[in-house]
């Protein structure tokens, strides 16, 4: 039932000249670049298809009933009002389907919660409205704030067309830099209110809670720049504290870290 | 249209139409001092409709700002106020009072009682609600702006609210007190005032779902009141329940809130289940399939609602065992919910279905609520919820269960019982137009939000990266279409109240054997069932 709707929706938007050149009709979760994000994506697709299959079956019966048993066609109502067998079946079958879904979900969850064996620890602190990154073992730390050009463009009636700015609202002055292929443990906390640190391509999101330290981990196996946002409402500028992570080869990271240490 | 032209002949069974009673008082005093369940029901429903329009307008401010990327209309702080107050008004001011209004009107009629058990308290609980929402709306004009921390009012953020904070908290206290009184009234009425012969398992499903809802209300509204009172003392009296600096914990609030909040979800949807269980048998001309299992499924859902709260907060950092437990418990809810959907489908199977407006809304409910159920099941899976959490996927999910879910059921109920209330048939063509516009636009509005969430758009942001532009524009178009369509609903109700073809007592062709409300004339006289009707066992539920 998605595609007609999508066509309709697309048609409406095109009619209104929704700048098709910039069209990005993204529909689905990103696969991401970490083993966990791929597991999560697989799990997402599994559940999605199970749901679609059940929906097709259930909706087919509903549509058939509505199309066939019509008063206007002279249908006469049957007299039954229960069937123990049917009711037992449609209680037990869903339970089995749920067990089938719960097993891989539990397996992935156990992997997510196992942050042992990490090689680098980064402490992330949320502030209203910026992030602080601290390389705990190396004594390097800095703030990461929405890039100025973006900040100017997002002011009320700035007159700047966001479409003229690359990665609008997803660019910072100082991105977090991490090495490729290394298990990185992220300690998440906050200084004022609750924030949430999220990079969709890493499959992970964790709340940053003042006074408490949360933990997540990721191993990005593809170099590149990955963008996310604060995901927990944290006040006026909640929408304007992006997360940008640059994943670079090991050697490049070591050089960057050394350079950073000398400037500290 | 299938309204019968039956005379009122079969309506009489002698429940006191010769007037021993005085009628309603004249003028405004009728409404201020009334203890009549029908008047109070009407006031609740009108109040709910007004709040629906106010809350809807706030949603349109949000959708207008999100129409294209960039900030064009409002300040980000005001945007947050709009999302926050929209939710508070829709939950506590529109959906809940609508179901209370329906309960007030219909429970006595359905169980053969002359009125609610506690009529003065009934009046008080309505007028408390008016006071509550006056305070909440007043809070918008306070120094520092209205509440802007999201309807969940999470600390520490909520403690940054200006003078609006105490107003919003007292509004919640009053609305909560009103709900508790309403719930007590409903329980006492159902337990004590059923017509002779109407055993518990002979009650109409709407009465059953409201009975269970009322117990949920009594169980959780005080919890919520406690949580917001702790916010109040943290803010004004130096306590530190929710501040780590003083030995407290901000996440404690989230646990308390969602211990209330998850049953609250079912407080909004269980009466809707009851309504749909009334409408479908009437228009399928067939008894409700699996009545007993419907009752047990409703009770199971209510029970499970107390042990799944933490699925709203998987990202706060919980122990593995906690995540496992809440994942599995949440998945279990799919079982009784599935039973309900299957039973409704089986009720239609081999029925004789006609498609008057109430049935159209019930059918849309069946399809679209199920979609919301599926996304709910997906979110129960903790690893993927780490991706979905706090994105538009969540926004899409809960709007699917609340708008084409609860709200459509309420509209279906209004179309179902409006002739009984007013004594007039409404304009069927216009009502069908209202249905089709609502059903189409609600999908244009909310379906794309699934895509936005999966693509990575967080909720509660006033501006967004350009890759989210297209679906946001579609969603906003749907929003304005849906919002404007509701003006038709208001117009249609207004016209039906003013006049129209007279409605028979039975109103609907298939309603003949369903429920005591169809045995009294339309409009229902000011006083009904002065002498209780006799119910033969097991006949009154549909």
Boltz contact constraints between the chains, C-beta under 6 A:
constraints:
  - contact:
      token1: [A, 5]
      token2: [B, 447]
      max_distance: 6.0
  - contact:
      token1: [A, 9]
      token2: [B, 474]
      max_distance: 6.0
  - contact:
      token1: [A, 12]
      token2: [B, 477]
      max_distance: 6.0
  - contact:
      token1: [A, 13]
      token2: [B, 470]
      max_distance: 6.0
  - contact:
      token1: [A, 13]
      token2: [B, 473]
      max_distance: 6.0
  - contact:
      token1: [A, 13]
      token2: [B, 474]
      max_distance: 6.0
  - contact:
      token1: [A, 18]
      token2: [B, 470]
      max_distance: 6.0
  - contact:
      token1: [A, 18]
      token2: [B, 473]
      max_distance: 6.0
  - contact:
      token1: [A, 22]
      token2: [B, 466]
      max_distance: 6.0
  - contact:
      token1: [A, 23]
      token2: [B, 470]
      max_distance: 6.0
  - contact:
      token1: [A, 24]
      token2: [B, 467]
      max_distance: 6.0
  - contact:
      token1: [A, 25]
      token2: [B, 470]
      max_distance: 6.0
  - contact:
      token1: [A, 26]
      token2: [B, 455]
      max_distance: 6.0
  - contact:
      token1: [A, 27]
      token2: [B, 451]
      max_distance: 6.0
  - contact:
      token1: [A, 28]
      token2: [B, 454]
      max_distance: 6.0
  - contact:
      token1: [A, 29]
      token2: [B, 454]
      max_distance: 6.0
  - contact:
      token1: [A, 40]
      token2: [B, 383]
      max_distance: 6.0
  - contact:
      token1: [A, 40]
      token2: [B, 384]
      max_distance: 6.0
  - contact:
      token1: [A, 40]
      token2: [B, 387]
      max_distance: 6.0
  - contact:
      token1: [A, 43]
      token2: [B, 383]
      max_distance: 6.0
  - contact:
      token1: [A, 43]
      token2: [B, 384]
      max_distance: 6.0
  - contact:
      token1: [A, 44]
      token2: [B, 384]
      max_distance: 6.0
  - contact:
      token1: [A, 47]
      token2: [B, 378]
      max_distance: 6.0
  - contact:
      token1: [A, 47]
      token2: [B, 381]
      max_distance: 6.0
  - contact:
      token1: [A, 51]
      token2: [B, 374]
      max_distance: 6.0
  - contact:
      token1: [A, 61]
      token2: [B, 345]
      max_distance: 6.0
  - contact:
      token1: [A, 62]
      token2: [B, 345]
      max_distance: 6.0
  - contact:
      token1: [A, 65]
      token2: [B, 348]
      max_distance: 6.0
  - contact:
      token1: [A, 65]
      token2: [B, 349]
      max_distance: 6.0
  - contact:
      token1: [A, 69]
      token2: [B, 350]
      max_distance: 6.0
  - contact:
      token1: [A, 69]
      token2: [B, 351]
      max_distance: 6.0
  - contact:
      token1: [A, 69]
      token2: [B, 353]
      max_distance: 6.0
  - contact:
      token1: [A, 70]
      token2: [B, 353]
      max_distance: 6.0
  - contact:
      token1: [A, 71]
      token2: [B, 352]
      max_distance: 6.0
  - contact:
      token1: [A, 71]
      token2: [B, 353]
      max_distance: 6.0
  - contact:
      token1: [A, 71]
      token2: [B, 354]
      max_distance: 6.0
  - contact:
      token1: [A, 75]
      token2: [B, 352]
      max_distance: 6.0
  - contact:
      token1: [A, 76]
      token2: [B, 352]
      max_distance: 6.0
  - contact:
      token1: [A, 77]
      token2: [B, 285]
      max_distance: 6.0
  - contact:
      token1: [A, 77]
      token2: [B, 286]
      max_distance: 6.0
  - contact:
      token1: [A, 77]
      token2: [B, 351]
      max_distance: 6.0
  - contact:
      token1: [A, 77]
      token2: [B, 352]
      max_distance: 6.0
  - contact:
      token1: [A, 78]
      token2: [B, 350]
      max_distance: 6.0
  - contact:
      token1: [A, 81]
      token2: [B, 287]
      max_distance: 6.0
  - contact:
      token1: [A, 81]
      token2: [B, 289]
      max_distance: 6.0
  - contact:
      token1: [A, 82]
      token2: [B, 290]
      max_distance: 6.0
  - contact:
      token1: [A, 87]
      token2: [B, 290]
      max_distance: 6.0
  - contact:
      token1: [A, 87]
      token2: [B, 293]
      max_distance: 6.0
  - contact:
      token1: [A, 90]
      token2: [B, 342]
      max_distance: 6.0
  - contact:
      token1: [A, 94]
      token2: [B, 334]
      max_distance: 6.0
  - contact:
      token1: [A, 94]
      token2: [B, 335]
      max_distance: 6.0
  - contact:
      token1: [A, 94]
      token2: [B, 338]
      max_distance: 6.0
  - contact:
      token1: [A, 95]
      token2: [B, 335]
      max_distance: 6.0
  - contact:
      token1: [A, 98]
      token2: [B, 331]
      max_distance: 6.0
  - contact:
      token1: [A, 105]
      token2: [B, 381]
      max_distance: 6.0
  - contact:
      token1: [A, 108]
      token2: [B, 383]
      max_distance: 6.0
  - contact:
      token1: [A, 109]
      token2: [B, 382]
      max_distance: 6.0
  - contact:
      token1: [A, 109]
      token2: [B, 383]
      max_distance: 6.0
  - contact:
      token1: [A, 112]
      token2: [B, 383]
      max_distance: 6.0
  - contact:
      token1: [A, 113]
      token2: [B, 320]
      max_distance: 6.0
  - contact:
      token1: [A, 154]
      token2: [B, 71]
      max_distance: 6.0
  - contact:
      token1: [A, 154]
      token2: [B, 463]
      max_distance: 6.0
  - contact:
      token1: [A, 156]
      token2: [B, 71]
      max_distance: 6.0
  - contact:
      token1: [A, 162]
      token2: [B, 69]
      max_distance: 6.0
  - contact:
      token1: [A, 162]
      token2: [B, 70]
      max_distance: 6.0
  - contact:
      token1: [A, 162]
      token2: [B, 466]
      max_distance: 6.0
  - contact:
      token1: [A, 163]
      token2: [B, 466]
      max_distance: 6.0
  - contact:
      token1: [A, 168]
      token2: [B, 465]
      max_distance: 6.0
  - contact:
      token1: [A, 168]
      token2: [B, 466]
      max_distance: 6.0
  - contact:
      token1: [A, 169]
      token2: [B, 465]
      max_distance: 6.0
  - contact:
      token1: [A, 170]
      token2: [B, 465]
      max_distance: 6.0
  - contact:
      token1: [A, 193]
      token2: [B, 156]
      max_distance: 6.0
  - contact:
      token1: [A, 193]
      token2: [B, 157]
      max_distance: 6.0
  - contact:
      token1: [A, 200]
      token2: [B, 456]
      max_distance: 6.0
  - contact:
      token1: [A, 204]
      token2: [B, 386]
      max_distance: 6.0
  - contact:
      token1: [A, 205]
      token2: [B, 315]
      max_distance: 6.0
  - contact:
      token1: [A, 205]
      token2: [B, 386]
      max_distance: 6.0
  - contact:
      token1: [A, 205]
      token2: [B, 389]
      max_distance: 6.0
  - contact:
      token1: [A, 206]
      token2: [B, 315]
      max_distance: 6.0
  - contact:
      token1: [A, 207]
      token2: [B, 315]
      max_distance: 6.0
  - contact:
      token1: [A, 207]
      token2: [B, 316]
      max_distance: 6.0
  - contact:
      token1: [A, 209]
      token2: [B, 250]
      max_distance: 6.0
  - contact:
      token1: [A, 211]
      token2: [B, 244]
      max_distance: 6.0
  - contact:
      token1: [A, 214]
      token2: [B, 317]
      max_distance: 6.0
  - contact:
      token1: [A, 229]
      token2: [B, 458]
      max_distance: 6.0
  - contact:
      token1: [A, 231]
      token2: [B, 390]
      max_distance: 6.0
  - contact:
      token1: [A, 231]
      token2: [B, 458]
      max_distance: 6.0
  - contact:
      token1: [A, 232]
      token2: [B, 390]
      max_distance: 6.0
  - contact:
      token1: [A, 233]
      token2: [B, 150]
      max_distance: 6.0
  - contact:
      token1: [A, 233]
      token2: [B, 460]
      max_distance: 6.0
  - contact:
      token1: [A, 235]
      token2: [B, 157]
      max_distance: 6.0
  - contact:
      token1: [A, 236]
      token2: [B, 76]
      max_distance: 6.0
  - contact:
      token1: [A, 236]
      token2: [B, 77]
      max_distance: 6.0
  - contact:
      token1: [A, 239]
      token2: [B, 461]
      max_distance: 6.0
  - contact:
      token1: [A, 239]
      token2: [B, 462]
      max_distance: 6.0
  - contact:
      token1: [A, 239]
      token2: [B, 463]
      max_distance: 6.0
